[in-house]
Amino acid sequence: MIKNLANAEHYSWGNNCEGWHLVKTPQLSIIQERMPAGAAEKIHYHRVAQQFFYIISGTATFLVNGAMYTVQAQNGLHILPGQHHQILNHTTNDLLFTVTSQPTSHGDRLELE
């Protein structure tokens, strides 16, 4: 099946952030997300899931185990299980990205705040 934002399961999270499930299985999750200017998710980690964030447009700031990374569009960042991480949008524009989790990160997220 061809998937896109029009036919994918939609959800809202955080402060005006949203996501679309492009693939949703226990073994693999691929989500496209939108974070408005100034938005940030809570710092957390996953016991089992590894994740790959790919920036479609905008600039993402990541905090990973205390280190800060700036990731521009058309680049990605791999997060290993157990790494404390957070994505932030410090810009004045929307941030669009995909996050691929293997296995799915749902039910495997532990927040630190």
C-alpha positions, 0 to 999 in steps of 0.5 A: 500500500502506498502511504502518505500523510493523507492516508496515514494514522494521525496523532498529536503530541506535546505542544502543537506537534503532530505525527503520522504513522507510515509503518506501524508494526511491533518490529518496525515503526516509521513516523513522520512528525512536525514540530512547530518553532520553539517546540521540544520533546521530553528527555527520555530513553528506550530500553530496547528500541534503536531510532534513526531521525532523518530531518526532511526540512528545518534544523533539529537540535538533539541532546544525546547523553548530555552532548548537543548536536545540530542536524540540518535537513537531509541529514540524520542521527542514530540513537542507540537503546539506552541513550538519553535523548531529546529533540528540540526545534530552536528555530522560527520555522516548522521542523519536519522529520521521520523517526524510524524505530526498531523494534517499535518504541511504543511501550519502551519509552522511559522519561527522565523529567 
